[in-house]
Amino acid sequence: MSYHTIFPTAQKATYSPTNNIDFKLTFENKKLKANSIRVSGKVQVELTTGVPIADQVAWDSLNGSHNLFSEWTTSFESSGIQENITDYPRYHKMKMEAQNCQEDFQKSSFASALQTPSNAGVENVFTGMAAADYAIPFSLKPNICVNNMSGDLSFNKKSRSVYLQTRIGSLAEILFGQEVTSNTIINITELQINYETVPEDNKDEPLSMVVLHSVKQVINTSSANINSKVPAVVVGMSASFQLVTHEKSMEYNNYATEDPNVSRLQLFWNDMNNNYISFPLESREEILLNYLESMNSRGHNDMLWSKASIDLGFGCGVKFPEPVDLRNQTMGVQIESGITNATPHYIYMYFQSIVQV
């Protein structure tokens, strides 16, 4: 096995909010080791030049340094774009809530990505920081298709070079808190990608990847009908909500999975035999349990119905009984909730597909 480190194609000393960054992974006559890609660097936050941060500066605690990267696009030289995820930290937050308890974020595997169990822990990360002389190292494993593969990826027979493009989020996407203002500075330094390869064995074996497709829409009524279409055969859909006025506001966590009091959910689609399918969820318990299943939860989380009143996250979704082809049809979603014209919400829907490479 070989270990590799690469830097952005347009390398800079410092990267700032809204910067687009490109990486090129080349591993000729080798295979990219499945799920081995990590992003490393250092992050600096500064409120007033030379003045250490006291408190009231935070980012989403369960995301940690994943908050820095708002989008990820993965492309293969041989076949073009494989995945384009917008609002990436939101999906990562949903996954963290559905698959972990707060106590899990004490583990070193989360600590390396600066993930903590609570916002109080986040404030401790930044407290005392004066960006001129202090930066926090991080190392994270992005939740992208080449980190969700069933096997090693052959350069010669599958992908050729792999291109990764990311965008650093805006300041209001990354940070929030009473002390965060438009004058707050956040920089990333020493940015790099680390990955592993194994020797090419010239076996053209079947390989699959989990690929995400993200859709964002506005709901401004208590009984909403949404139609969505993505260019894929999908196996599930997971969604979360955000009050429109909370989007990219420095007062609020941009990736909070807010609860608009959804009371009923129904999905409509045609199956592979063109039979009309209706999938109603009639209670809060049913909605939450199906959401957790759509996120591949194994029951180990803090989102159980008995704990939902503690505001530990909310979402809705369905893991489909069989794959649904949305390339030539739309999926209908009907949502009954507490949303009104005065309190419009965004719904962020993430469709999961399994792609053969």
N, C-alpha and C positions, 0 to 999 in steps of 0.2 A: 504494500500500500504506500502511496505517495501523498504528501501534504503540500498544498499550494496556497500561496497568498498573492492576490492581485489587487491593483488599485484602480480607481476610476480612469476611464480612457482620457478624460480631460482633468488630470489631477490638479488639485489646488491645496493650499495649506489649510484653508478654512472653508466650510460649507455653511450656508445660511438658509433660513426659511424660504420656501418656494423654489429653491435650486433643483434642477433636474440633473440626475447623475446616472451615467452609463457604465456598465461593466461588461467585459468580454471574457468568457471562460473558454479556453482552448485546451484540449487534452487529446491531441492526435495520437492514434494507436493505443488509446486507453479508454477506460470506462469511468464516467462520473459516478462515484460511490453514492448509492441511494441515500437521499435525505441528509447529506453531509454539509450543506452550505450554511455558513454562518457569516454574519456581518459584525464587524468590530470597529471601535473608534473611541473617541472621548467627547463628552458633551460639556459645554460651559454655559452658564446662565449668569447674566449680570443685570442688576437693576440700576444702580448708580455706580459710575466708574470708581473702582477701588473700595467700595463699601460692601462689606459682607452682607449676605441675605439673612434677615432675622427670622421671618416666617411668612405665612400666607402666600407661598409660591408652590404650586403643585401641578402634577399631570395625572392622568388616569393611573391609579396605583397598580391595577392588575395588568396593564400594558407595559409599564415601565418605558424602556427605550424604544419599544415598538411604536410608541406615539410619534416618534420622529419622522416616520416614513408613511406618508398618506396614500401612496399608490405604488403598485408593483406591476410591471409588465415583463413577461417571460417570452422570449422568441428563440427559435432554432434556425440556424443558418439554412438548414435543409428544407424547412417547411413553414417558416414564418411565425406569426404570433400564436402562442399556445394559450396564454392567459393574460387578462388585463383586469386587475382588481383595483377599483376605486374605493375610497373610504376603508382602506385596509385595516387601520387600527380598530374600527368598530367591529369588524368580523372577528378579529383576534380577541377583543374584549368579550364578545359573546361566547367564544370558545372557552376562554378562561373561566367565565362564570359557570358554564354548563358542565365542565369537566373537572372542576377543582373546588375544594373547600378553602376558606380563607387561611386555615392553618398550613395548607400545602405551600403557600408562598414564602414560608420560612426556609424552604429547601435551597441549596446552593445553585441548583439548575435554574431557578427563577432569579436568584440574587444577581447572577452574572448579567442578566438583562435589566437590572435595576427594578424588578417587579417586587412590590410589597403588598401586604394584606390590606392596607388601609391608606387613606389620604394623609393621615397623621404620620405614617411611615414615610410617605413621599416628602412631606415637608422636612423631615429629618435628613433626607438625602441632600436637599438643597441648602438647608440652614448652614450658615457660616461660609458659604461659597462666595469668593470674590474672583470673578472670571479672569482677571489679569494674571492670577498666579495659581489657579486651581482648576482642574478639569477631572470629571468622573469617567473612568473607563467603563465600557459596556461591551457585551458580546451577546448577540441574539440569533435565534434561528427563525428566519422569516417563514410564515405559513403560506408558501407559494408552491406551485405544482411540482417543481423539481425537488421539493422537500416532502412531497407526498407521492412517491413512486413505489411501485411494487418490486423493483429490482434496479440494477445498475444500468446506466444509460451509455450506450456505445456511441463514441464519436464517429467511427467509420460507418456504422450500419444504421444509425438512427438520427442523430441530431446535427452532426458537424459542430461548429462553435455554438455555445449558448450565450445569448445576450440577455442581461438583466438591466432594466431601467427602473429607477425609483425617483420619487419626488419627495423632498423634505416638505412637511406640512407648513402652513402659515403659523405665525406666532399664536394666534387664537385657537388654532387646532391643537397645538401641542400643550400649551400652558394655560392655567387659570388660577385665580386667587385675587384677593384684595390688593396685593402689591404689584400685580402684573398690569403693565400699561403698554401703550404703543411704543414707548421708549425702551422697553425691556429687550435685551440682546440675548440671543441664543445661537451658539455656534457649535459645529461639529468639526473635530480635527482628527487626523490620523485614520481616516476612513479607509476600510479595506474589506475584502471578502476572502474568507478562508474556505477551502473545500478539499475533498479527498478523491483520489482516483485509484483504480486497480488496473492491472494489465489487461489488455484486450484479449479475449479468448475466441473472437470471431464467431461466436454463437449468436444467431439472430433470434433470440428467444422473445416470446410475448412480454410486453411491458405496458403497464397501465399507470395513469396519473389521475389524481383527484384535481379537477379544475373548477374554479369558482367563476360565476358570472354575477355581477352586481347590478341591481336596478334600484333607483331612488325615485319616489313619487311623493306628492303632497296629498294629505287627507284633510278635508275641512268640513266634514259632516259626520254625524253619529252613525249613519248607515252608508258605508262607502263601497263602491264596486271598482275594482282595479283589474286591468288586463295587462299581462306581461308576456313578452316574447323574447327568448334568448336563442342563439344559434347552436343548440346542443340538445342531446338526449340527457335528461336530468334524472337524478335519483332522489332528490330532496330539495326543500326550500326552507330557509330559516330567515326570520325577520326580527328587527327591533325598531323602536320608535324614538323620536326626539321632537320636542316642542320647537317649532320653527324659530321662535325668538331666542332659543338657547343655542342655535347653531353658530359656531365661531364667535361666541361671546366670551370675553375674558373673565366674566363672572361665573361661568358654568363649565362643568366638565363636558367637552364636546363629544365624548364617547360614552356618556351615561346611557344606559338602556332603560329609558323612561317608560312608565306604565300609564297609558291613556285609558285605563279601565276597560280593556277589551272584554266583552261579555260573550261574544259569539264569533266564530270564524267558519267560513265555508269555502272550499276550493272546488273548481270545476275544470275538467279537461277531458280529452278523448284518449282512450288507451290505444295500444298498438293495433288493435282490431277495429279501431274507429268507433268503439262503444263509448257513449257519454257516461262519465263518472262524476258523481257528486260526493264530496267528502266533508260532512258537517262536524263541527266540534261545538258542543252545546253548553259547556260549562267551563269555568276558569280552571278547574283541576285538569280537565281533559285538554284544554289549550296548552297549559304549561307542560304537562307530561309529554304531549306530542312534540312540543318545541325541543325539549331535552333529548328526545329520541332523534329528532332531525339533526341535532348537533353531536350525535354519537356519544351521548352521556351514558355512563355505566352506573348511574345512581349516586355517584360520589360528587356532591355539590352542595351549595347552600341555597339553592333555588326551590327546594321542596315547598309544597303548598303551606305547610305548617310554619315556614319561615318567611313566606313572601311578604308579610306585613313589615318586615324589618328593612325593606327596600334594598334587597340584595340582587336586583336585576329582574328584568322581565323580557319575554320574547314570545313569538308564536311561530309555528312552522309545522311541516309534515315530512316524514320520511315515506316516500311513495311505495306502495306495495309492489310495483314493478316500474321499470324505467318509463319516462314520459317524454315523447318526442315533441319539443317546442320549436323545432326549426321551421315548421310550416303551420303552426297554430299558436294561439295565445292561451295562457292559463288565466282563468278568472278567479279572483279572490274577493269575497264579500266579508266586510268587517263591521261589526256593531260594537260601538265603544262610546266613551264619554267625550269624544272630540266634537267641537262645535266650530262654527265659522269664526268665533272669537279666539279659539285656541287651536289653530291648525298645527298638524304634526307632519313631520317627514316619516315615511316608512322606508326602511332600508332592507331590501330583499336580496338574499344571497342564494343562488341556485347552484347546487353541487352536481357535477357530472363526472363520469369516469371515462377517460379517453384512452384508447389503445394507441400506442406509439409504434 
